[in-house]
Amino acid sequence: MLFIIIFVITLLIIIYIFTNSFHERLALTINLKLKSKNLFIYLSSLCLFLLSSILYYELGSPFIDVNKLYMAKEKLIKKTIIQEKNKKEDLKIFEELVYKSKQNPNNINILLDLAATASRVNKIDIEISTLTKILSIKSSPKLKSLLAQAIVRKADGQVTPKAQILINQALSENSTDPGANFLNGLLQSQIGNEKKAFEIWTKLYRNTFTNDAWEKDLVINIRSAAKNLGISDKVLNNNLKKKLKTNSPIANEILNLNEKDQKIRINQMVEQLASRLTKNKNDLDGWIKLYKSYKVLNYQDKAINALRTATKISPENLNLKQILLKELLPPEKEPIFSAEIEQLVNEILANEPKNINALFFKGLRALKEGENEIAIENWTLLLDQIPPGSQMALELLKKINNLKN
């Protein structure tokens, strides 16, 4: 608004000047009339014009879309609310897992959940001690990589000697582990071997998916190494081109097949995994992989059955139960509430009383059964967990008011 006012005043003054023989007046003022009123106007107009030009140059166009600005602000506020809510939920889950880990000190599933939650709430000491304990029970390159990452985070990004030992052990057992390779590149960079770091990171990047958590940091580090090595943008961009080929002969074999044969080969591999799991029924990771594989192949019933088995193997894993609940009640279909769904909802709420999905479905089931008071109770609790102005909140509030009336 200030810019517009200044601009309009400047424009009017300039019109006035040019319509009153500007050149003649200027000549007179230059000679003797330095203190005249007209000279003051001329100089003021030039200053105002200069000021308005500077404002435009620095700030850009003053015609801002207020609606877009308001929407961006609302989006930021909602995002902040969701982040705060998630943080509170994670802290509550963290405290519950600490208690459970004391009751079941050798339960790997509980300890894994505790380590992951500790990482999210920035309890690095707990994350490190928990991962160390898991490693004493069951050793794997992935766990060594995760522990090394936690140690490096605690050291503010410095690869310590202890982390270096874990990195070397992880890579000797699994040379393709992404976390260990990322840290190995970081180690090489920190000891001054930028060329080796660049080679490690670019190789890792080619096998990194766009939704992988470390991709953004990986690209930043690659560009930093390239700058230190004097590598041109053209060469760098060639190195950052992802290739479909992998180090796996089986993957390369599939990529070389046509679409029809690819599907046949993938089906064969999935069925081989399913066959192996019939002999090793307690392989949690295997059942989760099988669930994901069936989802990719669009075998919905088989995917749900694999997920059911995973939840039986790890009954403490609330995340698996939530995924199963969503699978059994897809949004595109009319919900049919079975005894299995009711049990899932109750189990989730017993461990997490403010779980959004469970509260919603419990309220919806109560509504279908004509139990309006239970529906109102659960949806009122749900309203406290979501942004007040969101579409979901408005719909729930409308339903609650209808039920009360």
C-alpha distance (Angstrom), angle and dihedral (degrees) to the residues before:
residue distance angle dihedral
M1 . . .
L2 3.85 . .
F3 3.80 90.0 .
I4 3.81 92.3 51.9
I5 3.84 92.8 49.4
I6 3.81 92.5 49.6
F7 3.78 92.0 45.9
V8 3.82 93.9 50.2
I9 3.83 92.9 47.5
T10 3.80 90.6 48.4
L11 3.78 91.8 49.8
L12 3.83 93.0 50.0
I13 3.79 92.7 48.4
I14 3.80 92.7 49.5
I15 3.81 90.6 50.7
Y16 3.79 89.0 50.5
I17 3.80 92.2 50.0
F18 3.77 95.3 50.0
T19 3.81 93.1 45.8
N20 3.84 91.7 54.6
S21 3.78 102.4 58.3
F22 3.77 96.3 -86.7
H23 3.78 95.7 -174.3
E24 3.80 94.9 53.8
R25 3.77 94.4 46.6
L26 3.77 92.1 46.9
A27 3.80 91.1 52.6
L28 3.81 91.0 52.2
T29 3.79 94.4 46.7
I30 3.78 91.9 49.2
N31 3.83 90.1 55.7
L32 3.78 104.2 48.0
K33 3.84 116.2 -32.4
L34 3.81 100.0 84.2
K35 3.79 91.7 140.3
S36 3.78 97.3 47.2
K37 3.77 121.9 125.7
N38 3.80 92.8 -121.7
L39 3.79 91.9 54.5
F40 3.79 89.3 53.1
I41 3.80 89.1 53.5
Y42 3.79 92.2 48.7
L43 3.77 93.8 49.7
S44 3.82 92.2 44.5
S45 3.80 91.4 51.7
L46 3.80 91.3 51.2
C47 3.81 90.8 49.4
L48 3.78 92.0 48.0
F49 3.77 91.3 48.6
L50 3.79 90.5 49.4
L51 3.81 91.2 47.8
S52 3.81 93.4 49.2
S53 3.82 90.5 48.2
I54 3.79 91.4 51.2
L55 3.80 91.1 48.9
Y56 3.78 91.4 50.9
Y57 3.80 91.7 47.3
E58 3.80 93.6 48.8
L59 3.80 100.2 38.1
G60 3.79 102.8 27.2
S61 3.77 124.4 -143.6
P62 3.83 112.4 0.4
F63 3.79 92.4 -149.0
I64 3.81 98.3 96.0
D65 3.78 120.9 176.8
V66 3.81 98.8 -117.2
N67 3.80 92.5 -168.4
K68 3.79 91.9 56.0
L69 3.79 90.2 47.0
Y70 3.81 90.9 50.2
M71 3.81 91.9 47.6
A72 3.80 90.9 50.2
K73 3.79 89.7 50.8
E74 3.81 92.1 48.6
K75 3.80 90.1 48.3
L76 3.80 90.9 51.7
I77 3.80 91.8 48.1
K78 3.81 91.8 49.7
K79 3.79 91.1 47.2
T80 3.80 90.0 51.1
I81 3.82 91.4 48.8
I82 3.80 91.3 50.2
Q83 3.81 91.6 47.6
E84 3.79 91.4 50.4
K85 3.79 91.3 47.3
N86 3.81 91.5 49.1
K87 3.79 90.0 48.1
K88 3.81 91.8 52.8
E89 3.80 90.9 47.2
D90 3.80 91.3 48.6
L91 3.81 91.1 50.2
K92 3.78 90.5 51.1
I93 3.81 91.6 47.7
F94 3.80 88.7 47.2
E95 3.80 92.4 55.3
E96 3.81 91.1 47.4
L97 3.81 91.6 49.7
V98 3.82 91.5 49.0
Y99 3.80 88.2 55.0
K100 3.82 92.6 45.8
S101 3.80 91.9 48.1
K102 3.80 89.6 55.8
Q103 3.80 90.2 51.1
N104 3.85 92.7 44.5
P105 3.84 105.2 26.5
N106 3.81 94.8 170.3
N107 3.82 99.1 43.8
I108 3.82 102.5 118.5
N109 3.81 94.8 -164.6
I110 3.81 92.1 55.1
L111 3.81 91.4 45.3
L112 3.83 91.7 49.4
D113 3.81 90.9 50.9
L114 3.81 89.5 47.2
A115 3.82 92.4 51.3
A116 3.82 92.2 48.1
T117 3.81 92.8 47.2
A118 3.82 91.9 45.5
S119 3.81 87.9 54.8
R120 3.83 91.4 52.5
V121 3.83 93.7 49.7
N122 3.82 92.3 43.0
K123 3.81 96.0 -114.3
I124 3.79 91.7 145.1
D125 3.82 97.0 166.3
I126 3.81 90.7 54.9
E127 3.82 90.4 45.5
I128 3.82 91.3 52.3
S129 3.81 95.1 45.7
T130 3.82 91.5 46.4
L131 3.81 94.1 49.2
T132 3.81 89.6 46.7
K133 3.78 89.6 53.5
I134 3.82 92.3 48.4
L135 3.82 89.6 50.9
S136 3.80 89.8 54.4
I137 3.81 88.4 56.3
K138 3.80 100.3 37.1
S139 3.80 125.5 8.6
S140 3.82 123.1 -152.2
P141 3.84 136.3 152.5
K142 3.81 90.1 -116.9
L143 3.81 92.4 56.5
K144 3.81 91.1 46.8
S145 3.79 89.2 51.1
L146 3.82 92.2 49.4
L147 3.81 91.7 48.9
A148 3.81 91.0 49.1
Q149 3.82 90.0 51.0
A150 3.81 91.4 51.5
I151 3.82 91.7 48.9
V152 3.82 91.1 50.2
R153 3.83 91.4 49.3
K154 3.81 90.0 51.8
A155 3.82 89.1 50.9
D156 3.83 90.4 54.2
G157 3.79 93.6 -107.3
Q158 3.81 98.3 -43.1
V159 3.81 116.6 131.1
T160 3.81 103.2 -129.6
P161 3.85 124.4 -156.5
K162 3.82 89.8 -105.0
A163 3.80 91.2 51.9
Q164 3.80 89.9 47.1
I165 3.81 91.2 56.1
L166 3.81 90.8 51.1
I167 3.84 91.5 47.2
N168 3.80 92.1 52.4
Q169 3.81 91.7 47.2
A170 3.82 92.4 48.6
L171 3.81 92.9 48.8
S172 3.80 92.5 47.2
E173 3.82 88.8 55.5
N174 3.83 97.0 37.8
S175 3.81 115.9 12.2
T176 3.82 92.2 -171.7
D177 3.82 98.3 55.5
P178 3.84 103.0 132.7
G179 3.81 97.6 -151.0
A180 3.80 93.4 49.8
N181 3.82 91.7 46.5
F182 3.80 91.8 49.9
L183 3.81 91.0 52.1
N184 3.80 91.8 44.0
G185 3.80 88.7 56.8
L186 3.80 89.7 47.8
L187 3.81 90.0 51.2
Q188 3.81 91.9 51.1
S189 3.80 90.6 49.5
Q190 3.80 92.6 49.9
I191 3.82 92.6 52.3
G192 3.81 90.4 50.0
N193 3.80 99.4 -101.9
E194 3.82 95.9 126.0
K195 3.81 93.4 158.3
K196 3.81 92.4 58.6
A197 3.81 91.0 44.1
F198 3.81 90.3 52.2
E199 3.82 91.5 50.7
I200 3.82 93.2 48.8
W201 3.80 94.7 46.5
T202 3.81 96.7 45.3
K203 3.81 90.5 49.7
L204 3.81 89.6 49.9
Y205 3.82 91.1 47.2
R206 3.81 92.9 57.5
N207 3.80 89.1 59.4
T208 3.81 94.9 42.6
F209 3.80 122.6 104.1
T210 3.80 120.8 -138.2
N211 3.82 92.3 -113.4
D212 3.81 95.3 51.0
A213 3.80 111.2 120.5
W214 3.79 96.1 -128.1
E215 3.83 98.3 48.2
K216 3.82 96.1 94.8
D217 3.82 94.1 49.5
L218 3.79 89.2 43.0
V219 3.81 93.0 56.7
I220 3.83 91.5 46.6
N221 3.81 90.9 52.1
I222 3.81 92.8 46.0
R223 3.81 91.8 52.3
S224 3.80 91.0 46.9
A225 3.82 91.5 51.4
A226 3.81 91.0 46.0
K227 3.81 90.6 52.6
N228 3.81 91.8 50.4
L229 3.82 90.2 49.2
G230 3.80 93.4 47.0
I231 3.79 93.5 -119.1
S232 3.80 113.6 165.1
D233 3.80 123.0 -121.6
K234 3.81 90.6 -113.0
V235 3.81 93.1 55.7
L236 3.81 90.9 42.1
N237 3.82 92.9 52.5
N238 3.82 89.8 51.1
N239 3.80 89.3 53.2
L240 3.80 90.7 49.5
K241 3.79 93.7 56.1
K242 3.79 108.2 113.1
K243 3.78 117.1 -132.7
L244 3.74 126.0 -148.4
K245 3.79 91.4 -141.2
T246 3.79 116.6 94.7
N247 3.77 137.2 -171.2
S248 3.81 89.2 -105.1
P249 3.83 114.7 96.9
I250 3.81 89.9 -155.9
A251 3.82 92.1 53.1
N252 3.81 91.3 47.8
E253 3.80 90.1 49.1
I254 3.83 90.9 53.9
L255 3.81 93.2 46.2
N256 3.81 90.3 55.0
L257 3.82 92.2 56.0
N258 3.79 126.1 88.3
E259 3.82 118.7 -105.9
K260 3.81 95.5 -94.5
D261 3.81 94.4 48.7
Q262 3.81 90.5 44.0
K263 3.79 90.6 58.7
I264 3.83 91.5 48.0
R265 3.81 91.3 49.9
I266 3.81 93.1 46.7
N267 3.81 90.6 49.1
Q268 3.79 89.4 52.1
M269 3.80 91.5 52.0
V270 3.81 92.6 47.6
E271 3.80 91.7 50.1
Q272 3.80 89.6 49.0
L273 3.81 88.3 54.4
A274 3.82 90.4 48.4
S275 3.80 90.6 49.6
R276 3.80 91.7 50.1
L277 3.81 91.3 50.6
T278 3.81 91.9 56.1
K279 3.81 85.8 66.1
N280 3.80 95.4 40.4
K281 3.80 102.7 38.6
N282 3.81 96.1 167.2
D283 3.82 96.3 60.4
L284 3.83 98.9 118.5
D285 3.81 95.6 -178.9
G286 3.78 90.0 48.8
W287 3.81 93.4 53.9
I288 3.80 91.7 47.4
K289 3.83 89.6 51.1
L290 3.79 89.5 48.7
Y291 3.82 90.8 51.0
K292 3.81 91.1 51.4
S293 3.81 91.7 45.8
Y294 3.80 92.5 52.3
K295 3.82 89.1 48.2
V296 3.81 90.7 54.8
L297 3.79 90.3 49.0
N298 3.84 89.4 47.0
Y299 3.82 93.7 -120.1
Q300 3.79 93.9 144.6
D301 3.82 99.8 174.3
K302 3.80 93.0 47.6
A303 3.82 90.1 46.8
I304 3.83 91.7 53.3
N305 3.82 91.9 47.9
A306 3.83 90.8 51.2
L307 3.82 89.3 49.5
R308 3.82 91.0 49.0
T309 3.80 89.2 55.7
A310 3.80 91.2 49.3
T311 3.83 91.7 53.2
K312 3.82 90.1 50.6
I313 3.81 91.1 52.1
S314 3.82 91.3 48.6
P315 3.84 107.3 27.3
E316 3.83 91.0 165.7
N317 3.80 92.1 61.2
L318 3.82 104.0 100.6
N319 3.79 92.3 180.0
L320 3.81 91.5 63.3
K321 3.81 90.6 48.6
Q322 3.79 91.3 51.4
I323 3.80 91.0 50.6
L324 3.81 90.1 49.4
L325 3.81 90.3 49.2
K326 3.81 90.8 53.5
E327 3.80 91.2 47.0
L328 3.80 91.6 52.2
L329 3.82 92.2 46.6
P330 3.83 106.2 39.9
P331 3.83 113.3 -175.8
E332 3.80 93.6 -128.4
K333 3.83 93.3 61.9
E334 3.79 134.3 63.8
P335 3.84 105.1 -98.2
I336 3.79 116.8 -111.1
F337 3.80 111.2 -166.4
S338 3.79 113.2 -145.7
A339 3.78 130.3 179.3
E340 3.81 88.5 -101.4
I341 3.81 91.8 56.6
E342 3.79 92.5 47.3
Q343 3.81 90.3 51.2
L344 3.82 91.4 48.9
V345 3.80 92.0 50.6
N346 3.80 92.6 48.8
E347 3.82 92.8 47.4
I348 3.81 92.2 50.1
L349 3.82 93.0 47.9
A350 3.82 91.5 46.4
N351 3.82 88.6 61.4
E352 3.80 98.4 29.3
P353 3.84 110.8 25.5
K354 3.82 94.1 -176.3
N355 3.80 97.9 48.3
I356 3.81 106.5 145.2
N357 3.81 98.8 -146.6
A358 3.79 94.8 44.7
L359 3.83 93.0 47.9
F360 3.79 91.1 49.1
F361 3.80 95.0 50.1
K362 3.81 93.4 42.7
G363 3.80 89.2 53.5
L364 3.80 91.7 46.0
R365 3.80 92.5 50.2
A366 3.82 90.5 48.7
L367 3.81 89.5 50.7
K368 3.81 91.6 52.9
E369 3.81 90.1 48.5
G370 3.81 91.5 50.6
E371 3.80 92.3 -112.8
N372 3.79 95.1 136.2
E373 3.80 97.5 167.2
I374 3.82 91.5 56.3
A375 3.81 90.5 47.4
I376 3.83 91.3 50.9
E377 3.81 91.7 46.7
N378 3.82 94.8 51.7
W379 3.79 96.3 41.2
T380 3.82 91.1 48.1
L381 3.80 88.5 55.6
L382 3.80 88.5 47.1
L383 3.82 92.4 53.0
D384 3.82 89.3 61.0
Q385 3.83 89.9 59.4
I386 3.81 100.3 52.7
P387 3.86 135.2 60.6
P388 3.84 108.5 -81.9
G389 3.79 96.0 -131.2
S390 3.81 97.3 45.0
Q391 3.79 121.4 118.7
M392 3.80 91.2 -114.3
A393 3.82 91.8 52.2
L394 3.79 92.6 49.8
E395 3.83 92.4 49.2
L396 3.80 92.8 47.8
L397 3.79 92.2 47.4
K398 3.79 89.8 51.5
K399 3.82 91.7 50.8
I400 3.82 92.3 47.0
N401 3.81 91.9 50.6
N402 3.82 90.3 49.0
L403 3.79 91.1 51.0
K404 3.81 91.7 49.1
N405 3.77 91.5 51.4
